[in-house]
Amino acid sequence: MTINVRFFASLRERLGYADAELEMQTNLTANDVWNLSTQGEDMPANTLVAVNQEYVSLNETIQDGDEVAFFPPVTGG
């Protein structure tokens, strides 16, 4: 099972990398993907997650070949 992971904006800067690839033999949730690809780094509050360019909850089950993207909270005025 190969999962492509992408981090955007301040998450990319905080982690020091924009992409990761996970090879797993078990079903994962989006939250599991965060924990494995960041080595347990705390997830900022209100982080958005998308699977294959559709927003999902952190409990979403990830399938082989999925792209999981994490976006920091958006602020603005």
C-alpha positions in Angstrom: 0.0 0.0 0.0 1.6 3.3 -1.1 0.2 6.6 0.1 1.4 10.0 -1.1 1.4 12.7 1.5 1.6 16.4 0.9 2.0 19.3 3.3 1.2 22.9 2.4 2.1 26.4 3.5 3.1 26.7 7.2 2.9 23.0 7.8 5.6 22.5 5.1 7.7 25.1 6.7 7.2 23.7 10.2 8.1 20.1 9.2 10.9 21.0 6.8 9.5 18.9 3.9 6.6 19.1 1.5 6.0 15.5 0.5 6.3 12.0 2.0 5.5 8.6 0.8 4.3 5.8 3.1 4.5 2.1 2.4 2.0 0.3 4.6 0.5 -3.2 4.9 -2.6 -2.2 6.9 -5.6 0.1 6.7 -4.9 3.7 7.9 -7.0 6.7 8.8 -6.0 10.2 7.8 -5.0 10.8 11.4 -2.7 7.7 11.2 -1.1 9.1 8.1 -0.4 12.4 9.9 1.2 10.6 12.8 3.4 8.3 10.7 4.5 10.9 8.2 5.4 13.5 10.8 6.9 11.1 13.4 4.2 12.0 15.9 4.4 15.8 15.6 1.4 17.5 17.1 -1.2 18.5 14.5 -2.1 22.2 14.7 -5.8 22.8 15.7 -8.1 23.2 12.7 -5.8 21.5 10.2 -7.7 20.5 7.1 -7.2 17.2 5.4 -8.0 16.2 1.8 -7.9 12.8 0.2 -7.6 12.9 -3.6 -8.5 16.6 -3.5 -11.7 16.2 -1.4 -11.9 17.4 2.2 -12.5 14.6 4.7 -12.4 14.0 8.4 -9.4 12.7 10.2 -11.2 9.3 10.6 -11.4 8.8 6.8 -10.0 5.4 5.8 -7.1 5.7 3.3 -6.8 3.4 0.3 -3.8 2.2 -1.7 -2.6 5.0 -4.1 -4.5 7.8 -2.3 -3.0 11.3 -2.0 -3.5 12.7 1.5 -2.9 16.5 1.8 -2.7 18.5 5.0 -3.5 22.3 5.0 -3.0 24.7 7.9 -6.0 26.7 9.2 -6.8 29.6 6.9 -6.9 33.1 8.3 -7.7 36.3 6.7 -9.7 39.5 6.8 
